Amino acid sequence: MILRNIDLAEVVKFINWTYFFSAWRIHGIYPGLESLCGCEACLQKWLLQFQPEMRGKALEARRLYSEAVETLKKLSESGALQIDAIVLICDAKAENEGITIYTDNKEKSVHLPMLRQQHPNETNGFCISLSDFISEKHDSIGIFAVSVRGADRIAEEYAKAGDDFNALLVKSLADRLAEAASEWLHRETRKKIWGYAPDENLSIEELHQCKYQGIRPAVGYPSIPDQSLLFELDKILDLRQIGITLTENGAMSPASSICGLYISHPKSFYFMVGEIGEDQLNDYAKRRDMQPDKLRKFLSCRCS
């Protein structure tokens, strides 16, 4: 299923502003920021919830948020950004320390080898892999991608004009819109497209707290640190359909793009593979049919 021109105003509701501020090195949580009316009295009342030493940062966050909202309004009105997505629900099973995904009535398949935590997880004492959340007999899995197009061109125009602030603002907003679109699409998938949680009724805050059933690990993120798996998912999704191209190093263009998996297991959870040993690197390289040295450049995790 391809979704084109997803409503930007709808996606904006799903932005996690905490991560936006972190990208600008304004660390912290600023509750109630989005509901401020803009008058001085409300601003001063809002500031009282922070310790005196944090109020300067809070004001900085408020100013940046106002700039961001105004920029998003302009982008929405101009139609300069296009948000597209693709999602497929496929048969799958776990095998050989990985996940095999079937398409076209099981006539085609793609195998995704998975990395496993080298050391036991602090939560349950096991070395976790995403393949643990998929049945070895028969299961289903979702694969998805979202792209935000137009931001690179706008940022480049700002940069050429010497406006580095707005160039960076547009880029950082596009990154957050890609994450927000992923959040929105995941909810749509759980409730409607896949429909395994049709009665879910969670607030945006609860979505950001991952209180839904299932997970959506993205390629290049802590649970799937091998960027080269994008080439395998591209065989199924044909990412060009939503304007995504891949470099030889597995980077996506436009940069504000995300591609990954939907796993519905009720006990699945997000985790970090973390540092892996040479033993696992060599084993994984065999399963990827790649030389270890070539594989290293695709891995976002450390190899000891």
C-alpha positions as CSV (number, residue, x, y, z in Angstrom):
1,M,0.0,0.0,0.0
2,I,1.3,3.4,-1.0
3,L,0.1,6.6,0.7
4,R,1.0,9.8,-1.1
5,N,0.8,13.4,0.1
6,I,0.0,12.6,3.7
7,D,-1.5,15.6,5.4
8,L,1.4,17.6,6.9
9,A,-0.9,19.2,9.5
10,E,-1.9,15.8,10.7
11,V,1.7,14.5,10.9
12,V,2.8,17.6,12.8
13,K,0.6,16.5,15.7
14,F,2.8,13.4,16.2
15,I,6.1,15.4,16.4
16,N,8.1,14.5,19.5
17,W,9.5,18.0,20.4
18,T,11.9,16.7,23.0
19,Y,14.0,15.1,20.3
20,F,13.7,18.3,18.2
21,F,15.1,20.4,21.0
22,S,17.9,17.8,21.6
23,A,19.0,18.2,18.0
24,W,19.5,21.8,18.8
25,R,21.3,21.0,22.1
26,I,18.5,22.3,24.2
27,H,18.2,19.3,26.4
28,G,15.3,18.8,28.8
29,I,11.5,18.3,28.9
30,Y,9.3,21.3,28.5
31,P,5.7,20.3,29.4
32,G,2.9,22.5,28.3
33,L,4.9,24.3,25.7
34,E,2.6,23.5,22.8
35,S,-0.5,24.8,24.7
36,L,1.0,28.3,25.5
37,C,-1.2,31.0,24.2
38,G,1.6,33.5,23.6
39,C,0.7,36.2,26.1
40,E,3.3,37.3,28.6
41,A,1.3,36.3,31.7
42,C,0.9,32.7,30.5
43,L,4.6,32.6,29.6
44,Q,5.7,33.8,33.1
45,K,3.3,31.3,34.7
46,W,4.7,28.5,32.5
47,L,8.3,29.4,33.5
48,L,7.5,29.0,37.2
49,Q,7.5,25.2,36.9
50,F,11.2,25.2,36.1
51,Q,14.1,25.6,38.5
52,P,15.6,29.2,38.2
53,E,18.7,27.8,36.5
54,M,16.5,26.1,33.8
55,R,14.4,29.0,32.9
56,G,16.9,30.4,30.4
57,K,16.8,27.0,28.5
58,A,13.0,27.0,28.7
59,L,12.9,30.4,27.1
60,E,15.3,29.3,24.4
61,A,13.1,26.3,23.8
62,R,10.0,28.5,23.6
63,R,11.7,30.8,21.0
64,L,12.8,27.9,18.9
65,Y,9.4,26.3,19.1
66,S,7.7,29.5,17.9
67,E,10.1,29.7,14.9
68,A,9.5,26.0,14.1
69,V,5.7,26.3,14.3
70,E,5.8,29.4,12.0
71,T,8.1,27.5,9.5
72,L,5.8,24.5,9.5
73,K,2.8,26.7,8.8
74,K,4.6,28.2,5.8
75,L,5.7,24.8,4.5
76,S,2.1,23.5,4.9
77,E,0.5,26.5,3.1
78,S,3.1,26.4,0.3
79,G,2.9,22.7,-0.3
80,A,6.7,22.7,-0.5
81,L,7.1,19.3,1.3
82,Q,5.6,16.0,0.3
83,I,5.3,13.1,2.7
84,D,4.8,9.7,1.2
85,A,4.8,6.2,2.7
86,I,4.7,2.6,1.7
87,V,3.7,-0.3,3.9
88,L,3.3,-4.1,3.3
89,I,2.1,-6.9,5.6
90,C,3.8,-10.1,4.6
91,D,4.1,-13.7,5.8
92,A,7.3,-14.4,7.7
93,K,9.1,-16.8,9.9
94,A,12.3,-16.9,12.0
95,E,15.1,-19.1,10.8
96,N,18.9,-19.2,10.8
97,E,19.2,-16.3,13.3
98,G,17.2,-14.1,11.0
99,I,13.8,-13.3,9.6
100,T,12.6,-14.6,6.2
101,I,9.9,-12.4,4.6
102,Y,7.7,-13.8,1.9
103,T,5.9,-11.9,-0.9
104,D,3.8,-12.6,-3.9
105,N,2.0,-15.6,-2.3
106,K,5.3,-17.0,-1.0
107,E,6.7,-17.2,-4.5
108,K,9.5,-14.7,-3.5
109,S,11.3,-14.3,-0.3
110,V,14.0,-12.1,1.3
111,H,16.0,-13.2,4.3
112,L,17.2,-10.6,6.8
113,P,20.0,-11.9,9.1
114,M,19.8,-10.3,12.5
115,L,22.4,-9.4,15.1
116,R,22.0,-10.5,18.7
117,Q,23.0,-8.8,21.8
118,Q,26.5,-10.0,22.8
119,H,25.8,-9.7,26.5
120,P,22.6,-10.6,28.4
121,N,19.9,-8.0,28.5
122,E,19.6,-6.3,31.9
123,T,15.8,-6.6,31.8
124,N,15.5,-10.3,31.4
125,G,19.0,-11.8,31.3
126,F,18.8,-13.0,27.7
127,C,20.8,-11.9,24.6
128,I,18.0,-10.6,22.5
129,S,17.5,-10.6,18.7
130,L,14.6,-9.3,16.7
131,S,14.1,-12.7,15.3
132,D,13.1,-13.9,18.8
133,F,9.8,-12.0,18.3
134,I,8.9,-13.9,15.1
135,S,7.6,-17.5,15.1
136,E,9.7,-20.2,13.6
137,K,6.6,-21.8,12.1
138,H,4.4,-19.1,10.6
139,D,4.0,-15.4,11.4
140,S,3.4,-12.0,9.8
141,I,5.5,-8.9,9.7
142,G,5.1,-5.4,8.4
143,I,7.7,-3.5,6.3
144,F,7.5,0.2,5.8
145,A,9.2,3.3,4.6
146,V,8.4,7.0,4.8
147,S,10.0,9.9,3.0
148,V,9.8,13.7,3.4
149,R,10.7,15.3,0.1
150,G,11.5,18.9,-0.7
151,A,13.3,19.9,2.5
152,D,16.8,19.4,1.0
153,R,16.1,21.9,-1.8
154,I,14.6,24.5,0.6
155,A,17.5,24.1,3.0
156,E,20.0,24.5,0.1
157,E,18.2,27.7,-1.0
158,Y,18.5,29.1,2.5
159,A,22.2,28.1,2.7
160,K,23.0,29.8,-0.6
161,A,21.4,33.0,0.7
162,G,23.6,32.8,3.8
163,D,20.7,31.9,6.1
164,D,22.3,29.0,7.9
165,F,19.7,29.1,10.8
166,N,16.7,28.5,8.6
167,A,18.6,25.9,6.5
168,L,19.3,23.9,9.7
169,L,15.7,24.5,11.0
170,V,14.2,23.1,7.8
171,K,16.5,20.1,7.9
172,S,15.8,19.3,11.6
173,L,12.1,19.8,11.1
174,A,12.1,17.4,8.1
175,D,13.9,14.8,10.3
176,R,11.2,15.1,13.0
177,L,8.4,15.0,10.4
178,A,9.8,11.7,9.1
179,E,9.8,10.3,12.6
180,A,6.3,11.7,13.2
181,A,5.1,10.2,9.9
182,S,6.5,6.9,11.1
183,E,4.5,7.2,14.3
184,W,1.4,8.1,12.5
185,L,1.8,5.3,10.0
186,H,2.5,2.8,12.7
187,R,-0.8,3.7,14.4
188,E,-2.7,3.5,11.1
189,T,-1.2,0.1,10.6
190,R,-2.0,-1.3,14.0
191,K,-5.6,0.0,13.9
192,K,-6.5,-0.4,10.2
193,I,-4.0,-1.6,7.7
194,W,-2.9,-4.7,9.6
195,G,-5.6,-4.3,12.2
196,Y,-4.2,-6.3,15.0
197,A,-5.1,-3.5,17.5
198,P,-8.3,-2.0,16.2
199,D,-9.5,-0.8,19.6
200,E,-6.3,1.0,20.5
201,N,-7.1,4.5,21.9
202,L,-3.8,6.1,23.0
203,S,-2.9,9.7,23.3
204,I,0.1,11.2,21.4
205,E,2.0,11.3,24.7
206,E,1.3,7.6,25.2
207,L,2.4,6.8,21.7
208,H,5.7,8.6,22.4
209,Q,6.0,6.4,25.5
210,C,5.6,3.3,23.3
211,K,2.6,2.0,25.1
212,Y,1.2,0.4,22.0
213,Q,1.4,-3.3,21.2
214,G,4.4,-4.2,19.0
215,I,7.5,-2.3,17.8
216,R,8.8,-0.6,14.6
217,P,12.6,-1.1,14.6
218,A,14.1,0.9,11.7
219,V,17.2,0.0,9.7
220,G,20.3,1.8,11.1
221,Y,18.7,2.2,14.5
222,P,19.9,0.3,17.7
223,S,18.0,-3.0,17.0
224,I,19.0,-3.2,13.3
225,P,22.4,-1.6,13.2
226,D,23.2,-3.0,9.7
227,Q,22.5,-0.2,7.2
228,S,23.0,-2.7,4.3
229,L,19.7,-4.4,5.1
230,L,18.1,-1.5,3.3
231,F,19.2,-3.1,0.0
232,E,17.2,-6.3,1.0
233,L,14.1,-4.4,2.0
234,D,14.3,-2.4,-1.3
235,K,13.8,-5.6,-3.2
236,I,10.4,-5.9,-1.6
237,L,9.3,-2.3,-1.2
238,D,10.9,-0.7,-4.4
239,L,11.7,2.5,-2.5
240,R,11.8,4.5,-5.7
241,Q,8.0,4.4,-5.6
242,I,8.1,7.0,-2.8
243,G,11.1,8.9,-4.1
244,I,13.8,7.1,-2.0
245,T,17.1,6.2,-3.6
246,L,20.0,4.4,-1.9
247,T,23.7,5.2,-2.1
248,E,26.3,2.5,-2.3
249,N,26.8,3.0,1.4
250,G,23.2,2.4,2.2
251,A,22.3,6.0,2.9
252,M,18.8,7.1,1.9
253,S,18.0,10.1,-0.2
254,P,16.1,12.3,0.8
255,A,17.9,12.2,4.1
256,S,14.6,12.6,6.0
257,S,13.5,9.0,5.3
258,I,13.0,6.0,7.5
259,C,12.6,2.3,6.6
260,G,12.0,-0.6,8.9
261,L,9.9,-3.4,10.3
262,Y,6.6,-3.7,12.1
263,I,6.5,-6.5,14.7
264,S,3.2,-7.3,16.4
265,H,4.3,-9.7,19.1
266,P,2.7,-8.5,22.4
267,K,5.9,-9.1,24.4
268,S,8.2,-7.4,21.8
269,F,10.2,-4.4,23.0
270,Y,12.8,-2.0,21.8
271,F,16.4,-2.8,22.7
272,M,20.0,-1.9,21.6
273,V,22.2,-4.6,20.1
274,G,25.2,-2.8,21.4
275,E,28.8,-3.8,21.0
276,I,29.4,-7.1,19.3
277,G,32.5,-9.4,19.3
278,E,34.6,-10.5,16.4
279,D,33.0,-14.0,16.7
280,Q,29.5,-12.6,16.0
281,L,30.8,-10.2,13.4
282,N,32.4,-13.1,11.5
283,D,29.3,-15.3,11.8
284,Y,27.0,-12.5,10.7
285,A,29.3,-11.7,7.8
286,K,28.9,-15.3,6.6
287,R,25.1,-15.0,6.9
288,R,25.2,-11.7,5.0
289,D,27.6,-13.3,2.4
290,M,30.0,-10.4,2.9
291,Q,33.5,-9.9,4.0
292,P,33.8,-8.7,7.6
293,D,35.8,-5.6,6.7
294,K,33.3,-4.6,4.0
295,L,30.4,-5.2,6.4
296,R,31.9,-2.9,9.1
297,K,31.2,0.2,7.2
298,F,27.5,-0.5,7.3
299,L,27.3,-1.2,11.0
300,S,26.3,1.5,13.5
301,C,27.3,-0.7,16.4
302,R,30.8,-1.1,17.7
303,C,32.8,-4.3,17.0
304,S,35.3,-5.3,19.7
